[in-house]
Amino acid sequence: MIADPQAKIAALHDNIERVICGKSEAVTLAMVTLLARGHLLIEDVPGVGKTTLAHSFARSLNCSFKRIQFTSDLLPSDIIGLSVFNQHSREFEFRAGPVFANIVLADEINRTTPKTQSSLLEAMNDTQVSVENHTHPLPRPFMVIATQNPVEYQGTFPLPESQLDRFLIRIHMGYPDAEDEKRILTARRIVGRADEIGPVLTAEEVLALQEEAGRVTMDDALTDYLMAIVTATRSRPDLDLGVSTRGAVFLYRAAQAMALVEGRTYCLPDDVKRLVIPVFAHRIVVNPGIEAFGRRTDDAKDILTEILDHVPVPL
């Protein structure tokens, strides 16, 4: 148990918003991802604060942090580490890579090859890495925050469905509104400077908040509502791929975390509805053939909105 979890959550939110202006929902979803023991994918055009959000989030936690700049020549060993022969002991010693940190920023993750991208799969799924028949546990809490630019495709390798499915939530930053952008332009300090904020939560407090989120009550009727949404994604003719079981589990955990962030010990239907698009939109695959019916192939959000409109909400 942790004393006054809402105060801790509010302190984290306020600390990040000292740097990230006008993106309260993005900050909230990042916090939900952390409390649900998940990983975050931030996808948007350059210059809107993707890396700044990741940096400010990491600096708000008194945890280890490593940044990996993904490039086409990056190797799996550059991420997870490798065994090096010690001339004195005459034995091989494991040298840990940057993935051995509480918060790992995978910057521009789609700029590296699929082989290197896949080196994160075991870490993200099992909180461990395997090197030469040896398994090495990662520190806890453990969270990967990845960024990518969805517009530029030259020299990039799109993440496959199996990799996207490891991310609990995908968010888009978007441009700030006029007032917030003016504040960014005229500010002399703090705004946009993640290196000028300090930690407000320890690793132990993060683990305690994660445990607290896992104890949030989810009524059976609400679980059935969640499953009805998942089932609907698997039966639509305009979707080639519906939501996986992992996606359903992630939505369940995210709804619990959202309830905790909102100061409740129980989930509401609104918690589920609010998270369906951030949790499911990157998991479903739209049938390319629906272009013939006048719908674009990137309308995953519209399809999920239609599903939410048709699935009865429990009272």
C-alpha positions as CSV (number, residue, x, y, z in Angstrom):
1,M,0.0,0.0,0.0
2,I,1.1,3.6,-0.6
3,A,-0.1,6.6,1.3
4,D,-2.2,9.0,-0.7
5,P,-1.7,7.6,-4.2
6,Q,-3.7,10.4,-5.8
7,A,-1.2,13.0,-4.4
8,K,1.7,11.1,-5.9
9,I,-0.1,10.8,-9.3
10,A,-1.0,14.5,-9.3
11,A,2.6,15.4,-8.5
12,L,3.8,13.4,-11.4
13,H,1.3,14.9,-13.8
14,D,2.0,18.5,-12.7
15,N,5.8,17.9,-13.0
16,I,5.6,16.7,-16.6
17,E,3.2,19.5,-17.5
18,R,5.9,22.0,-16.5
19,V,7.6,21.0,-19.7
20,I,4.8,19.6,-21.9
21,C,2.3,22.4,-22.5
22,G,-1.3,21.8,-23.5
23,K,-1.1,18.0,-23.8
24,S,-2.8,16.9,-20.7
25,E,-4.4,13.8,-22.3
26,A,-1.1,12.6,-23.7
27,V,0.5,13.0,-20.2
28,T,-2.4,11.1,-18.6
29,L,-2.1,8.3,-21.1
30,A,1.6,8.0,-20.5
31,M,0.9,7.7,-16.8
32,V,-1.7,5.1,-17.4
33,T,0.8,3.1,-19.4
34,L,3.3,3.2,-16.6
35,L,0.8,2.2,-13.9
36,A,-0.5,-0.6,-16.1
37,R,3.0,-2.0,-16.5
38,G,3.0,-1.4,-20.2
39,H,5.0,0.3,-22.9
40,L,4.2,3.5,-24.8
41,L,4.5,4.3,-28.5
42,I,4.5,8.0,-29.4
43,E,3.8,8.6,-33.1
44,D,3.8,12.0,-34.7
45,V,5.6,14.4,-37.1
46,P,8.9,15.9,-36.0
47,G,9.1,18.8,-33.6
48,V,5.9,18.3,-31.6
49,G,7.5,17.1,-28.4
50,K,7.7,13.3,-28.7
51,T,11.2,13.0,-27.3
52,T,10.6,15.8,-24.8
53,L,7.7,14.0,-23.3
54,A,9.7,10.8,-22.9
55,H,12.6,12.8,-21.3
56,S,10.4,14.7,-18.9
57,F,8.5,11.5,-18.0
58,A,11.8,9.7,-17.2
59,R,13.3,12.7,-15.3
60,S,10.1,12.8,-13.1
61,L,10.9,9.3,-11.8
62,N,14.0,8.7,-9.6
63,C,14.8,5.7,-11.8
64,S,17.6,4.7,-14.2
65,F,17.1,6.0,-17.8
66,K,18.8,5.2,-21.1
67,R,18.2,6.6,-24.5
68,I,18.9,4.5,-27.6
69,Q,19.0,6.3,-30.9
70,F,17.8,3.8,-33.5
71,T,19.7,3.8,-36.8
72,S,20.0,1.4,-39.7
73,D,23.3,0.1,-38.6
74,L,22.2,-0.6,-35.0
75,L,22.8,-4.2,-33.9
76,P,20.8,-6.3,-31.3
77,S,24.0,-6.5,-29.2
78,D,24.0,-2.6,-29.1
79,I,20.7,-2.8,-27.2
80,I,20.8,-5.9,-25.0
81,G,24.6,-6.3,-24.5
82,L,27.1,-9.1,-25.3
83,S,29.5,-11.5,-23.7
84,V,33.2,-10.3,-23.6
85,F,36.2,-12.6,-22.9
86,N,38.0,-11.5,-19.7
87,Q,41.8,-12.2,-20.2
88,H,42.4,-12.3,-16.4
89,S,39.6,-14.6,-15.3
90,R,39.7,-16.6,-18.6
91,E,35.9,-16.5,-18.7
92,F,33.3,-14.7,-20.7
93,E,31.5,-11.9,-18.9
94,F,28.2,-10.3,-19.9
95,R,28.3,-6.6,-20.5
96,A,24.8,-5.2,-20.2
97,G,23.4,-3.0,-22.9
98,P,21.3,0.2,-22.5
99,V,18.0,-1.9,-22.2
100,F,19.0,-2.6,-18.6
101,A,17.3,0.5,-17.3
102,N,14.0,1.3,-15.7
103,I,12.9,3.7,-18.5
104,V,14.3,3.1,-22.0
105,L,13.7,5.6,-24.8
106,A,13.8,3.9,-28.2
107,D,14.0,7.1,-30.3
108,E,12.9,6.7,-33.9
109,I,12.4,2.9,-33.5
110,N,11.3,2.4,-37.1
111,R,14.7,3.5,-38.4
112,T,16.4,0.3,-37.5
113,T,16.1,-3.2,-39.2
114,P,13.5,-5.8,-38.2
115,K,16.3,-7.9,-36.7
116,T,17.3,-5.2,-34.3
117,Q,13.6,-4.2,-33.6
118,S,12.9,-7.8,-32.6
119,S,15.6,-7.7,-29.9
120,L,13.2,-5.7,-27.7
121,L,10.4,-8.3,-27.9
122,E,11.5,-10.5,-25.0
123,A,12.4,-7.5,-22.9
124,M,9.0,-5.9,-23.5
125,N,7.0,-9.1,-23.0
126,D,8.9,-10.9,-20.2
127,T,11.1,-8.2,-18.6
128,Q,14.2,-10.2,-19.3
129,V,16.7,-10.8,-22.1
130,S,18.4,-14.0,-23.1
131,V,22.0,-14.0,-24.3
132,E,23.9,-17.2,-25.1
133,N,21.6,-19.5,-23.1
134,H,21.7,-17.2,-20.1
135,T,18.6,-15.2,-19.0
136,H,19.1,-11.8,-17.4
137,P,16.3,-10.1,-15.6
138,L,15.7,-6.4,-16.2
139,P,15.2,-3.9,-13.5
140,R,11.7,-3.1,-12.2
141,P,9.8,-1.0,-13.0
142,F,10.6,-1.4,-16.7
143,M,9.0,0.7,-19.4
144,V,9.9,1.2,-23.1
145,I,8.9,4.6,-24.6
146,A,9.3,4.5,-28.3
147,T,8.9,7.3,-30.9
148,Q,8.4,7.2,-34.6
149,N,7.6,9.5,-37.5
150,P,4.6,8.2,-39.4
151,V,5.0,10.6,-42.4
152,E,8.6,9.9,-43.5
153,Y,9.1,6.4,-44.9
154,Q,12.5,6.7,-46.7
155,G,15.0,4.6,-44.8
156,T,12.5,3.2,-42.3
157,F,11.2,-0.2,-41.4
158,P,7.6,-0.2,-40.3
159,L,6.9,-2.1,-37.1
160,P,5.2,-5.5,-37.7
161,E,2.0,-6.4,-35.9
162,S,3.8,-8.6,-33.4
163,Q,5.9,-5.6,-32.3
164,L,3.0,-3.1,-32.3
165,D,1.1,-5.5,-30.1
166,R,3.7,-5.2,-27.4
167,F,2.9,-1.5,-26.9
168,L,0.0,-1.0,-24.5
169,I,-0.9,2.5,-25.8
170,R,-0.1,4.5,-28.9
171,I,-0.5,8.2,-28.7
172,H,-0.3,11.2,-31.1
173,M,1.0,14.5,-29.7
174,G,-0.4,16.8,-32.3
175,Y,0.3,20.5,-32.6
176,P,-0.3,22.7,-29.6
177,D,-3.0,25.3,-29.8
178,A,-2.1,29.0,-30.3
179,E,-2.0,30.0,-26.7
180,D,0.2,27.1,-25.6
181,E,2.5,27.6,-28.6
182,K,2.9,31.3,-27.7
183,R,3.8,30.3,-24.2
184,I,6.5,27.9,-25.5
185,L,7.9,30.6,-27.7
186,T,8.1,33.3,-25.1
187,A,9.1,31.2,-22.1
188,R,12.6,31.8,-20.8
189,R,13.0,28.7,-18.6
190,I,11.4,25.3,-17.9
191,V,9.0,25.1,-20.8
192,G,10.4,22.6,-23.3
193,R,13.5,21.9,-21.0
194,A,13.2,18.5,-19.5
195,D,16.6,18.7,-17.9
196,E,15.4,21.4,-15.5
197,I,12.8,19.3,-13.7
198,G,13.6,16.8,-10.9
199,P,12.1,13.5,-9.8
200,V,8.9,13.3,-7.8
201,L,8.5,9.5,-7.6
202,T,10.9,6.8,-6.6
203,A,11.1,3.3,-8.2
204,E,9.6,1.9,-5.0
205,E,6.6,4.3,-5.2
206,V,6.1,3.4,-8.9
207,L,5.9,-0.3,-8.0
208,A,3.5,0.4,-5.2
209,L,1.3,2.5,-7.5
210,Q,1.3,-0.4,-10.0
211,E,0.2,-2.8,-7.3
212,E,-2.5,-0.3,-6.3
213,A,-3.8,-0.1,-9.9
214,G,-4.0,-3.9,-10.0
215,R,-6.4,-3.9,-7.1
216,V,-8.9,-1.6,-8.8
217,T,-12.3,-3.3,-9.0
218,M,-13.6,-4.2,-12.5
219,D,-17.3,-5.3,-12.4
220,D,-18.2,-8.5,-14.3
221,A,-20.7,-6.5,-16.4
222,L,-17.9,-4.1,-17.4
223,T,-15.6,-7.1,-18.2
224,D,-18.4,-8.4,-20.5
225,Y,-18.6,-5.0,-22.1
226,L,-14.9,-5.0,-22.8
227,M,-15.1,-8.4,-24.3
228,A,-18.0,-7.5,-26.5
229,I,-15.9,-4.7,-28.0
230,V,-13.0,-7.1,-28.6
231,T,-15.3,-9.7,-30.2
232,A,-16.8,-7.0,-32.5
233,T,-13.3,-6.2,-33.9
234,R,-12.9,-9.9,-34.8
235,S,-16.1,-10.3,-36.7
236,R,-16.1,-7.1,-38.9
237,P,-15.6,-7.8,-42.6
238,D,-13.7,-4.5,-43.0
239,L,-11.0,-5.7,-40.6
240,D,-8.3,-8.3,-41.6
241,L,-7.0,-8.5,-38.0
242,G,-9.0,-8.0,-34.8
243,V,-7.7,-7.4,-31.3
244,S,-5.6,-10.1,-29.8
245,T,-6.0,-11.6,-26.3
246,R,-3.0,-9.5,-25.2
247,G,-4.8,-6.4,-26.4
248,A,-7.9,-7.4,-24.3
249,V,-5.7,-7.9,-21.2
250,F,-4.0,-4.6,-21.9
251,L,-7.3,-2.7,-22.1
252,Y,-8.4,-4.3,-18.8
253,R,-5.2,-3.2,-17.0
254,A,-5.3,0.2,-18.6
255,A,-8.9,0.8,-17.5
256,Q,-7.8,-0.1,-13.9
257,A,-4.9,2.4,-14.2
258,M,-7.2,5.1,-15.6
259,A,-9.6,4.7,-12.6
260,L,-6.7,5.1,-10.2
261,V,-5.5,8.2,-12.0
262,E,-9.0,9.6,-11.8
263,G,-9.0,8.9,-8.0
264,R,-11.3,5.9,-7.9
265,T,-11.0,2.3,-6.7
266,Y,-13.4,1.0,-9.3
267,C,-13.8,1.2,-13.0
268,L,-16.5,2.9,-15.0
269,P,-17.6,2.3,-18.6
270,D,-16.1,5.6,-19.5
271,D,-12.7,4.3,-18.5
272,V,-13.0,1.6,-21.1
273,K,-14.5,3.8,-23.8
274,R,-11.8,6.5,-23.3
275,L,-9.0,3.9,-23.8
276,V,-10.4,1.8,-26.7
277,I,-8.8,3.9,-29.4
278,P,-5.4,4.4,-27.7
279,V,-5.1,0.7,-26.9
280,F,-6.7,-0.9,-29.9
281,A,-6.1,1.4,-33.0
282,H,-2.6,0.1,-33.6
283,R,-3.6,-3.5,-33.2
284,I,-6.4,-3.8,-35.8
285,V,-5.6,-4.1,-39.5
286,V,-8.1,-2.6,-41.9
287,N,-9.0,-4.6,-45.0
288,P,-7.4,-2.8,-48.0
289,G,-10.4,-3.8,-50.1
290,I,-12.7,-1.4,-48.3
291,E,-11.2,1.4,-50.4
292,A,-13.6,0.2,-53.1
293,F,-16.5,1.2,-50.8
294,G,-15.3,4.7,-50.4
295,R,-13.4,4.3,-47.0
296,R,-9.7,5.0,-46.6
297,T,-7.5,2.2,-45.3
298,D,-6.4,4.3,-42.3
299,D,-9.8,4.6,-40.7
300,A,-9.1,2.3,-37.7
301,K,-10.3,5.0,-35.3
302,D,-13.6,5.5,-37.2
303,I,-14.2,1.7,-37.2
304,L,-13.5,1.6,-33.4
305,T,-15.9,4.5,-32.9
306,E,-18.6,2.7,-34.8
307,I,-18.1,-0.4,-32.6
308,L,-18.4,1.8,-29.5
309,D,-21.6,3.3,-30.8
310,H,-23.2,-0.1,-31.4
311,V,-22.0,-2.1,-28.4
312,P,-24.5,-1.6,-25.5
313,V,-23.0,0.1,-22.4
314,P,-23.8,-1.6,-19.1
315,L,-25.9,0.5,-16.7
